[in-house]
Amino acid sequence: MAAVVSQMTVAASLAGGLTALTPARKVFNANSRVVAAPRLATSLAGRVRCEAGKGLREVIDESTKKDITEDEIRKSMETNESEQRSYFGAKPTDGMEKAVGFVPRPEIERRPETGDKSFLSVFAFDGAAPEAINCRLAMLGMVWAFVAEKATGLTVVEQLFNPTTSGLVYFVGAVQLFTYASLVPIMNGESTDARSFGPFTARAERWNGRLAMLGFLSLVVTELIRGTPVFH
């Protein structure tokens, strides 16, 4: 009669779920001879890393991503009144339509999902990149200015150009990082409107970013006039 001396079972599970895996075990019979010793053919760590990455991306896309189709964009062009107006809110006339840059391009041409994704198109005045990048940098700048002024007692300009600080280095690094992070989805054909998570929507980001741009500009001008930090 055979008797099992030892057996170890390892169960691995991820978001998508992995089946239970049983590594090598030794089974002895009454004469203490090894009957079977199965081996795990593939690398457990390799499979875990591969399937974890795939599962994580799928979960994030399902939770935040919305596919924007060409039909939806064309419908927005027909129903959205702002698409029929100039940059300043006026309804375009024949003369205005001929003015270079006065009237934005049709939405279907400037959208990353359907439009031109060249550098000049993306960074045009009505392109997908400028407002998104400037809004994010302005929001970061307001938070940074508040914390740094409280900690150092220096104005924004002094933080950037004072020889004893490294503010300019951090500023250049932040611009490059936020620009690159914003361009990756755009170049892959995904606009900011394609992502949302609860209250974090593209519309909320745009309005918060626009207010942050106005606030940051007002902050810099006020500090230049007064010569002292606002948040100190």
RODO-2510 file (C-alpha; in nm, 4 decimals, decimal comma):
residues 232
     n   res          X          Y          Z
     1     m     0,0000     0,0000     0,0000
     2     a     0,1396     0,3348    -0,1060
     3     a     0,1696     0,6344     0,1272
     4     v     0,2172     1,0009     0,0304
     5     v     0,5028     1,1528     0,2326
     6     s     0,4953     1,5178     0,1103
     7     q     0,3048     1,7301    -0,1374
     8     m     0,3167     2,1057    -0,1959
     9     t     0,0650     2,3000    -0,4087
    10     v     0,1163     2,6611    -0,5178
    11     a    -0,1874     2,8571    -0,6404
    12     a    -0,1195     3,1721    -0,8416
    13     s    -0,3992     3,4118    -0,9349
    14     l    -0,4091     3,7509    -1,1071
    15     a    -0,6800     3,9955    -1,2190
    16     g    -0,7648     3,7794    -1,5199
    17     g    -0,7042     3,4666    -1,3115
    18     l    -0,4409     3,1989    -1,3469
    19     t    -0,5117     2,8301    -1,2967
    20     a    -0,3616     2,6584    -0,9979
    21     l    -0,0142     2,5303    -1,0649
    22     t     0,1381     2,2322    -0,8843
    23     p     0,5202     2,2251    -0,8762
    24     a     0,7330     1,9150    -0,8460
    25     r     0,6335     1,6719    -0,5730
    26     k     0,7753     1,3390    -0,4619
    27     v     0,5487     1,0405    -0,3998
    28     f     0,6929     0,7332    -0,2286
    29     n     0,5565     0,3813    -0,2119
    30     a     0,6003     0,1292     0,0672
    31     n     0,9542     0,0453    -0,0519
    32     s     1,0535     0,4151    -0,0459
    33     r     1,0995     0,4377    -0,4207
    34     v     1,0173     0,7509    -0,6142
    35     v     0,7078     0,6867    -0,8205
    36     a     0,6629     1,0239    -1,0004
    37     a     0,8153     1,3710    -0,9954
    38     p     0,6399     1,6034    -1,2471
    39     r     0,8111     1,9337    -1,3307
    40     l     0,6783     2,2785    -1,4193
    41     a     0,7694     2,3180    -1,7846
    42     t     0,7489     2,6972    -1,8085
    43     s     0,8799     2,9789    -1,5943
    44     l     0,6196     3,0826    -1,3383
    45     a     0,7712     3,4299    -1,2984
    46     g     0,7685     3,4860    -1,6739
    47     r     0,4027     3,3848    -1,7059
    48     v     0,3024     3,5978    -1,4100
    49     r     0,4743     3,9081    -1,5494
    50     c     0,3272     3,8599    -1,8976
    51     e    -0,0307     3,7928    -1,7906
    52     a    -0,0246     4,0559    -1,5181
    53     g     0,0713     4,3266    -1,7672
    54     k    -0,1954     4,2208    -2,0113
    55     g    -0,4642     4,1960    -1,7468
    56     l    -0,3784     4,5336    -1,5922
    57     r    -0,4012     4,7158    -1,9242
    58     e    -0,7306     4,5522    -2,0095
    59     v    -0,8771     4,6430    -1,6708
    60     i    -0,7656     5,0081    -1,7036
    61     d    -0,9024     5,0370    -2,0595
    62     e    -1,2365     4,8873    -1,9594
    63     s    -1,2649     5,1271    -1,6651
    64     t    -1,1549     5,4509    -1,8314
    65     k    -1,1516     5,4302    -2,2113
    66     k    -1,4311     5,5188    -2,4506
    67     d    -1,3962     5,4649    -2,8239
    68     i    -1,4845     5,7775    -3,0232
    69     t    -1,6078     5,6901    -3,3703
    70     e    -1,6149     5,8995    -3,6865
    71     d    -1,9972     5,8991    -3,6810
    72     e    -1,9964     6,0490    -3,3300
    73     i    -1,7552     6,3206    -3,4388
    74     r    -1,9679     6,4114    -3,7420
    75     k    -2,2792     6,4216    -3,5241
    76     s    -2,1001     6,6533    -3,2810
    77     m    -2,0049     6,8828    -3,5688
    78     e    -2,3708     6,9110    -3,6686
    79     t    -2,5192     6,9595    -3,3216
    80     n    -2,2450     7,1441    -3,1327
    81     e    -2,3028     7,5160    -3,1792
    82     s    -1,9455     7,6046    -3,0844
    83     e    -1,8269     7,4174    -3,3944
    84     q    -2,0089     7,6746    -3,6038
    85     r    -1,8375     7,9755    -3,4450
    86     s    -1,5000     8,1450    -3,4544
    87     y    -1,2406     8,1431    -3,1761
    88     f    -1,4104     8,4504    -3,0278
    89     g    -1,7629     8,3066    -3,0348
    90     a    -1,8872     8,4924    -3,3437
    91     k    -2,0645     8,3176    -3,6284
    92     p    -1,8261     8,3144    -3,9262
    93     t    -1,8979     8,5226    -4,2328
    94     d    -1,7432     8,4945    -4,5771
    95     g    -1,4656     8,7342    -4,4810
    96     m    -1,3954     8,5576    -4,1548
    97     e    -1,3786     8,2171    -4,3202
    98     k    -1,1033     8,3450    -4,5478
    99     a    -0,9026     8,4825    -4,2568
   100     v    -0,6161     8,2443    -4,1836
   101     g    -0,6528     8,0818    -3,8421
   102     f    -0,9610     8,2831    -3,7434
   103     v    -1,2003     7,9893    -3,7667
   104     p    -1,0927     7,6493    -3,6295
   105     r    -1,0633     7,3492    -3,8537
   106     p    -1,3557     7,1052    -3,8639
   107     e    -1,3522     6,8739    -3,5628
   108     i    -1,3004     6,5667    -3,7794
   109     e    -0,9738     6,7151    -3,9087
   110     r    -0,8248     6,8131    -3,5729
   111     r    -0,9318     6,5055    -3,3737
   112     p    -0,6479     6,2523    -3,3165
   113     e    -0,8938     5,9681    -3,3866
   114     t    -0,9672     6,0801    -3,7427
   115     g    -0,7453     6,3787    -3,8276
   116     d    -0,3868     6,4451    -3,9209
   117     k    -0,1409     6,3402    -3,6490
   118     s     0,1612     6,5238    -3,7895
   119     f     0,3633     6,7486    -3,5584
   120     l     0,2377     7,0727    -3,7174
   121     s    -0,1246     6,9598    -3,7048
   122     v    -0,1110     6,8389    -3,3443
   123     f     0,0609     7,1581    -3,2246
   124     a    -0,1524     7,3975    -3,4304
   125     f    -0,3557     7,6592    -3,2429
   126     d    -0,6652     7,4382    -3,2664
   127     g    -0,4672     7,1145    -3,2353
   128     a    -0,5055     6,8508    -2,9665
   129     a    -0,1767     6,9129    -2,7850
   130     p    -0,1358     7,2835    -2,6899
   131     e    -0,4335     7,3292    -2,4599
   132     a    -0,3980     6,9879    -2,2951
   133     i    -0,0281     7,0405    -2,2194
   134     n    -0,0683     7,4020    -2,1059
   135     c    -0,3619     7,3130    -1,8789
   136     r    -0,1693     7,0346    -1,7087
   137     l     0,1429     7,2459    -1,6650
   138     a    -0,0630     7,5335    -1,5235
   139     m    -0,2313     7,3077    -1,2672
   140     l     0,1071     7,1672    -1,1690
   141     g     0,2502     7,5207    -1,1545
   142     m    -0,0177     7,6462    -0,9154
   143     v     0,0374     7,3579    -0,6724
   144     w     0,4144     7,3866    -0,7050
   145     a     0,4082     7,7638    -0,6513
   146     f     0,1983     7,7296    -0,3368
   147     v     0,4213     7,4621    -0,1803
   148     a     0,7514     7,6201    -0,2868
   149     e     0,6573     7,9715    -0,1756
   150     k     0,5493     7,8406     0,1632
   151     a     0,8772     7,6502     0,1983
   152     t     1,1268     7,9030     0,0570
   153     g     0,9603     8,2455     0,0747
   154     l     1,0600     8,3121    -0,2896
   155     t     0,8388     8,4321    -0,5721
   156     v     0,7853     8,2197    -0,8830
   157     v     1,0387     8,4249    -1,0833
   158     e     1,2942     8,4014    -0,8022
   159     q     1,2460     8,0253    -0,7841
   160     l     1,3272     7,9990    -1,1550
   161     f     1,6167     8,2403    -1,1907
   162     n     1,7734     8,2687    -0,8460
   163     p     2,1294     8,1230    -0,8728
   164     t     2,0906     7,9496    -0,5370
   165     t     1,7868     7,7445    -0,6469
   166     s     1,7301     7,4678    -0,9021
   167     g     1,3807     7,5798    -1,0035
   168     l     1,4682     7,6274    -1,3701
   169     v     1,6000     7,2704    -1,3964
   170     y     1,2821     7,1306    -1,2421
   171     f     1,0694     7,3505    -1,4700
   172     v     1,2415     7,2286    -1,7875
   173     g     1,2143     6,8687    -1,6688
   174     a     0,8426     6,9035    -1,5901
   175     v     0,7723     7,0570    -1,9325
   176     q     0,9457     6,7704    -2,1113
   177     l     0,7793     6,5030    -1,8985
   178     f     0,4252     6,6403    -1,9307
   179     t     0,4694     6,7093    -2,3026
   180     y     0,5848     6,3554    -2,3737
   181     a     0,3149     6,1983    -2,1545
   182     s     0,0457     6,4042    -2,3298
   183     l     0,1725     6,3303    -2,6805
   184     v     0,1871     5,9500    -2,6484
   185     p    -0,1919     5,8912    -2,6521
   186     i    -0,2480     6,1664    -2,9102
   187     m     0,0008     6,0103    -3,1538
   188     n    -0,1723     5,6768    -3,0948
   189     g    -0,5016     5,8278    -3,2128
   190     e    -0,6592     5,8929    -2,8724
   191     s    -0,7899     6,2313    -2,7619
   192     t    -0,8368     6,3436    -2,4015
   193     d    -1,2142     6,2963    -2,4387
   194     a    -1,1581     5,9219    -2,4790
   195     r    -1,0679     5,8822    -2,1099
   196     s    -1,2741     5,9412    -1,7962
   197     f    -1,2930     5,8010    -1,4449
   198     g    -1,5749     5,9184    -1,2219
   199     p    -1,5481     6,2986    -1,1833
   200     f    -1,2145     6,3008    -1,3685
   201     t    -1,3267     6,3872    -1,7204
   202     a    -1,1688     6,5749    -2,0092
   203     r    -1,4209     6,8577    -1,9668
   204     a    -1,3324     6,8969    -1,5978
   205     e    -0,9627     6,8915    -1,6832
   206     r    -1,0039     7,1624    -1,9467
   207     w    -1,1980     7,3996    -1,7192
   208     n    -0,9684     7,3432    -1,4225
   209     g    -0,6699     7,3908    -1,6503
   210     r    -0,8057     7,7134    -1,7990
   211     l    -0,8692     7,8536    -1,4531
   212     a    -0,5206     7,7439    -1,3496
   213     m    -0,3665     7,9249    -1,6497
   214     l    -0,5471     8,2454    -1,5557
   215     g    -0,4552     8,1997    -1,1923
   216     f    -0,0880     8,1303    -1,2619
   217     l    -0,0589     8,4324    -1,4916
   218     s    -0,2264     8,6507    -1,2278
   219     l     0,0069     8,5097    -0,9641
   220     v     0,3217     8,5942    -1,1618
   221     v     0,2014     8,9463    -1,2518
   222     t     0,0960     9,0192    -0,8934
   223     e     0,4308     8,9051    -0,7563
   224     l     0,6203     9,1141    -1,0126
   225     i     0,4253     9,4228    -0,9060
   226     r     0,4452     9,3612    -0,5315
   227     g     0,7905     9,2050    -0,5250
   228     t     0,6826     8,9518    -0,2612
   229     p     0,5368     8,6008    -0,2829
   230     v     0,1583     8,5746    -0,2624
   231     f     0,1493     8,2503    -0,0615
   232     h     0,4191     8,3341     0,1926
***
